[in-house]
Amino acid sequence: MVTNNESARGNEFSGTESYLTNPSLEAAVNCALILQKPLLVRGEPGTGKTLLAEAVAQSQGAELISWHVKSTTRAQEGLYHYDTVQRLYDSRFGDHDVRDISEYIHMGALGKAFKADKRVVLLIDEIDKADLEFPNDLLHELDRMRFTVMETGEVVAAQERPIVIITSNAEKELPDAFLRRCVFHFIDFPDPALMSRIVEVHEPDVNQRLLDQALEVFYAIRGMDRLRKKPSTSELVDWIAMLQAIEMSEVGLSADLPFLGTLLKKEQDLAAFLDATSGGGFRRRM
């Protein structure tokens, strides 16, 4: 297991060509790298929590192993799974020896991260979807960095502590003991200046006048009080891509806003938008 801070540090994170950051996010990632602690990331949908793990893996030259948590997920599943059903099937209908149990042991995300011969990035996505016991059970395994496959007696021990990035949508509170042992960062929604740079990464030939107007419309929509799901970064990029595709040179906030369905995805939000625009809720023309 890595104990030397210089070895743990790796390459300092400063974003990538396709994942733009700010100093506070970079500081949080580098803190987690040096302290060798899990980085817990929160933020509203569309702020790039999951993509952060991909960017960190790219910057560190490391493999990314992803574990997408569900409501039924248990920490044990992250270690390994013994496929008894397949072994039983093979014993009855197969034509090979089933006495080697190791053939039916399949590593989970944690198991793969521990067995890796190089340092990897482990993404544990949407941890708050699982039950309340899951975070503490998970930390127990991450602290030990080793486990035993009970069916075979094999001891799996990490040679390199993985870089662990955990995302949460704040659907439920996480235990204090879990929070104490993580580095925490809340990803703010990008301001217009950063958002402009993000869009230009995806649409490098975007018309600057169109981009400025689209951003003004976008943030005006996000500022509506009645929206249940505010449009996110990916939806803005899609919208601008469509505006570019039909060669629009300018756009304004109105009831007939083109491609509104790329921004708003709920009927209630569409109704709220139409009420606001047709009823004079937005009087300034973009």
Helices and strands as residue ranges (DSSP letters): H 5-9, H 23-35, E 39-42, H 49-60, E 64-68, H 75-79, E 80-82, H 84-93, G 101-104, E 105-107, H 109-115, E 121-125, G 127-129, H 134-144, E 146-148, E 155-157, E 163-168, H 176-180, E 183-186, H 192-202, H 208-222, H 233-245, G 260-262, H 267-278
